[in-house]
């Protein structure tokens, strides 16, 4: 699943729905991250690269 921010602001609930199936993401600076877990409001991830 890919998510690209297109709306300037979204609610927390909208964000949580969008990331539910997310396994990895890339930062604006190009660093790659792997999602370890999502528990309630805590998103745990590991940086896989340093851009």
N, C-alpha and C positions, 0 to 999 in steps of 0.2 A: 504494500500500500504506500502510495506517495501522497504527501500533503504539502501544499505550497500555500503560504499565507497570502490570501487575496483580499480579505476584509481587514480594515485597520483595527477593529476591535471585535472580539467574540466573547461570549460569556464563558465562565468556567465549565458549565454543563456542556456547551457546544464543544469545547476543547476536549473534555474527557471522552465524549462520544467519538470524536475524530481520531484520537490516539489509541482507542481500545484495541485495535488490531495491528497497531504499528510495531514492527520488529526492529527497525533501524531508521536513522535519519542523518542528514548532513546539515551542518551549521552554515550560516551565511559566509563564514570564513573558509569553508571547504572541509572542515574536520568531520570525520565519519564516526557515528556513535551507534552502539548496539543496545537495545532496550533489554534490561535484565528482568525487571518486574514493574508492575503498576499495582500498587495497593492503596486504595482510597485516594488520597491526594499526594502520595509519594511515588515519584517516578525515579527508578534506579536505572542507571545506564553506565556503559563503559566506553571511553573514547578509544576508537580503533586506529585512528590516524592523527597526524599533527598538521595536516594541511600543507 
